[in-house]
Each structure stands twice: as structure tokens, then as C-alpha cells.
């Protein structure tokens, strides 16, 4: 359970970091969509 939570936090933090590096609006909205989908999953 703890390992799954750490994996989930790692995925979310890496996605948030790639959100900061991405400049264009369309890519950012795609990343936000991916982030919302991953957040909906139950790791």
C-alpha cells in the first residue's frame, strides 16, 4: 500500500514538473487532461 502511494506521488510530481517545462497552451491542456485521468485512477 505504501509503495503504491509513493508510486502515485512520484507520477503526479513528475507530471507537475513537466507541466512547468511545457510552454504551449495545447500541450499544457493535454498534460492537464492526462493528469486528471491519472488522478482518477486508484493506485
N, CA, C and O atoms as a DFTB+ gen file, in Angstrom:
172 C
 N C O
     1  1       0.835      -1.192       0.000
     2  2       0.000       0.000       0.000
     3  2       0.876       1.251       0.000
     4  3       0.634       2.192      -0.756
     5  1       1.898       1.248       0.860
     6  2       2.777       2.417       0.936
     7  2       3.546       2.583      -0.371
     8  3       3.743       3.703      -0.844
     9  1       3.978       1.465      -0.953
    10  2       4.721       1.532      -2.213
    11  2       3.836       2.091      -3.319
    12  3       4.299       2.877      -4.145
    13  1       2.572       1.694      -3.340
    14  2       1.651       2.194      -4.358
    15  2       1.403       3.685      -4.182
    16  3       1.299       4.414      -5.168
    17  1       1.309       4.146      -2.937
    18  2       1.110       5.570      -2.688
    19  2       2.332       6.363      -3.121
    20  3       2.198       7.449      -3.684
    21  1       3.525       5.834      -2.863
    22  2       4.746       6.516      -3.287
    23  2       4.835       6.570      -4.800
    24  3       5.261       7.579      -5.363
    25  1       4.433       5.486      -5.468
    26  2       4.433       5.464      -6.924
    27  2       3.466       6.494      -7.476
    28  3       3.775       7.185      -8.446
    29  1       2.295       6.597      -6.859
    30  2       1.300       7.571      -7.284
    31  2       1.829       8.987      -7.108
    32  3       1.671       9.821      -8.000
    33  1       2.453       9.267      -5.975
    34  2       3.012      10.595      -5.721
    35  2       4.133      10.903      -6.700
    36  3       4.268      12.042      -7.147
    37  1       4.941       9.901      -7.041
    38  2       6.038      10.106      -7.980
    39  2       5.510      10.456      -9.363
    40  3       6.032      11.355     -10.023
    41  1       4.472       9.745      -9.804
    42  2       3.883      10.006     -11.119
    43  2       3.277      11.400     -11.165
    44  3       3.474      12.133     -12.134
    45  1       2.541      11.770     -10.125
    46  2       1.902      13.085     -10.101
    47  2       2.933      14.202     -10.049
    48  3       2.773      15.223     -10.718
    49  1       3.992      14.022      -9.259
    50  2       5.008      15.071      -9.150
    51  2       5.781      15.216     -10.454
    52  3       6.138      16.330     -10.836
    53  1       6.048      14.099     -11.146
    54  2       6.757      14.184     -12.417
    55  2       5.883      14.839     -13.481
    56  3       6.386      15.565     -14.339
    57  1       4.571      14.584     -13.429
    58  2       3.671      15.251     -14.368
    59  2       3.591      16.744     -14.091
    60  3       3.566      17.549     -15.022
    61  1       3.551      17.116     -12.818
    62  2       3.501      18.533     -12.473
    63  2       4.776      19.243     -12.897
    64  3       4.742      20.408     -13.293
    65  1       5.899      18.544     -12.813
    66  2       7.155      19.155     -13.221
    67  2       7.197      19.328     -14.736
    68  3       7.727      20.327     -15.225
    69  1       6.653      18.381     -15.482
    70  2       6.619      18.547     -16.934
    71  2       5.617      19.613     -17.337
    72  3       5.740      20.199     -18.413
    73  1       4.618      19.880     -16.484
    74  2       3.703      20.988     -16.749
    75  2       4.443      22.317     -16.704
    76  3       4.135      23.225     -17.476
    77  1       5.407      22.438     -15.813
    78  2       6.149      23.695     -15.689
    79  2       7.050      23.919     -16.894
    80  3       7.257      25.059     -17.308
    81  1       7.592      22.841     -17.461
    82  2       8.541      22.997     -18.553
    83  2       7.846      23.190     -19.895
    84  3       8.436      23.745     -20.822
    85  1       6.612      22.743     -20.008
    86  2       5.892      22.855     -21.281
    87  2       5.364      24.272     -21.453
    88  3       4.771      24.837     -20.534
    89  1       5.581      24.844     -22.632
    90  2       5.224      26.240     -22.851
    91  2       3.897      26.445     -23.546
    92  3       3.133      27.327     -23.152
    93  1       3.597      25.665     -24.560
    94  2       2.427      25.953     -25.381
    95  2       1.140      25.553     -24.685
    96  3       1.121      24.644     -23.856
    97  1       0.075      26.241     -25.032
    98  2      -1.202      26.045     -24.334
    99  2      -1.821      24.688     -24.663
   100  3      -2.406      24.049     -23.788
   101  1      -1.701      24.248     -25.898
   102  2      -2.332      22.984     -26.289
   103  2      -1.664      21.799     -25.593
   104  3      -2.344      20.887     -25.124
   105  1      -0.338      21.816     -25.529
   106  2       0.361      20.733     -24.838
   107  2       0.052      20.761     -23.354
   108  3      -0.056      19.715     -22.713
   109  1      -0.092      21.966     -22.807
   110  2      -0.405      22.079     -21.385
   111  2      -1.788      21.517     -21.085
   112  3      -1.981      20.847     -20.071
   113  1      -2.751      21.787     -21.964
   114  2      -4.100      21.255     -21.744
   115  2      -4.103      19.732     -21.879
   116  3      -4.845      19.045     -21.176
   117  1      -3.273      19.209     -22.783
   118  2      -3.159      17.755     -22.897
   119  2      -2.559      17.156     -21.631
   120  3      -2.989      16.096     -21.176
   121  1      -1.567      17.835     -21.065
   122  2      -0.965      17.358     -19.824
   123  2      -1.965      17.424     -18.678
   124  3      -2.001      16.531     -17.831
   125  1      -2.779      18.482     -18.647
   126  2      -3.791      18.594     -17.596
   127  2      -4.828      17.489     -17.724
   128  3      -5.292      16.951     -16.719
   129  1      -5.192      17.150     -18.948
   130  2      -6.132      16.060     -19.169
   131  2      -5.542      14.742     -18.685
   132  3      -6.214      13.949     -18.027
   133  1      -4.266      14.521     -19.024
   134  2      -3.592      13.303     -18.580
   135  2      -3.489      13.262     -17.063
   136  3      -3.648      12.207     -16.448
   137  1      -3.218      14.428     -16.460
   138  2      -3.126      14.497     -15.003
   139  2      -4.465      14.172     -14.354
   140  3      -4.512      13.466     -13.347
   141  1      -5.548      14.681     -14.921
   142  2      -6.883      14.404     -14.383
   143  2      -7.233      12.925     -14.513
   144  3      -7.840      12.345     -13.613
   145  1      -6.853      12.320     -15.627
   146  2      -7.131      10.895     -15.830
   147  2      -6.355      10.051     -14.821
   148  3      -6.897       9.121     -14.223
   149  1      -5.065      10.394     -14.640
   150  2      -4.246       9.626     -13.704
   151  2      -4.705       9.823     -12.269
   152  3      -4.630       8.901     -11.457
   153  1      -5.183      11.025     -11.952
   154  2      -5.659      11.274     -10.595
   155  2      -6.933      10.474     -10.327
   156  3      -7.208      10.102      -9.186
   157  1      -7.709      10.210     -11.381
   158  2      -8.933       9.435     -11.219
   159  2      -8.667       7.963     -10.968
   160  3      -9.511       7.264     -10.408
   161  1      -7.496       7.487     -11.378
   162  2      -7.158       6.086     -11.155
   163  2      -6.845       5.829      -9.694
   164  3      -6.315       6.697      -8.999
   165  1      -7.173       4.643      -9.237
   166  2      -6.901       4.279      -7.849
   167  2      -5.663       3.396      -7.799
   168  3      -5.749       2.185      -7.999
   169  1      -4.529       3.995      -7.535
   170  2      -3.302       3.232      -7.399
   171  2      -3.296       2.565      -6.026
   172  3      -2.345       1.860      -5.687
